[in-house]
Amino acid sequence: MRNTIEAVIFDMDGLMIDTEPIYKRALQKAAGEFGYHLSDDFVFTLIGLPNPACRRAIASHLGPEFPLDQYWKRWPELWRDEAEEHGISKKPGLDELLACLQEKGTPMAIATSSSRPQTEFSLRVSGVTFPFDHIVSGDQVENGKPAPDIYLEASRRLDVRPERCLVLEDSENGVMAGHSAGMVTIMVPDLKQPSDEVRAAAYDVMESLTRVREQLCAGNDGQLAL
């Protein structure tokens, strides 16, 4: 049975733009400045979470003596400095996928765990200027990923039923959010490959946005289907 898609909802970090390595370096470098260590495995658990949830997780992981407030001021400085200096790359295939969806007249939204200021900064620095119909940021919903709130809000704003929405995600938390929202969810892994549970929750796991475009835009009838 083919799934008819009426709208596409994009995650941002790690899916559209290559920010996750910058976040990882900033989080780890800032921890090192205060004499603490964050392992790669721990940082991977933060991917896709909104900032408040990341803050709680780091506080729990590093203990009550960790200077959390100072750290939370420092790591975004490191992240912005690197992003401003070196830029943020778009993921391969993004521009072509957006062009295909625009040509077909498909409504599109971004649903990102980043705050609205972070989102606007990242899109500006990466050069993503495509006019999405809606942008829903992590500070605009009550519960962050893996809860479904952000995807349900994007669906509401697009005025498309959840089961007719396609979610594109790179993180395990994001895949579970899309799945919980009742949406067709494709994972394009970034830093971490999916667990068996997440792989089972996803409609499919694809290696790139180029592959997503090949699958999604194959028809010539203006319809999107998987």
Buried (B, 14 or more C-beta within 10 A) or exposed (E): EEEEBBBBBBBBBBBBBBBBEBBBBBBBBBBEEEEBEBEEEBBBBBBBBBBEBBBEBBBEBBEEEBEBEEBBEBBBEBBBEBBEEEEBBBBEBBBBBBEBBEEBEBBBBBBBBBBBEBBEBBBEBBEBEBEBBBBBBBBBBEEBBBBBBBBBBBBEBBEBEBBBBBBBBBBBBBBBBBBBBBBBBBBBBBBBEBEEEBBEBBBBBBEBBBBBBBBBBEEEEEEBEB
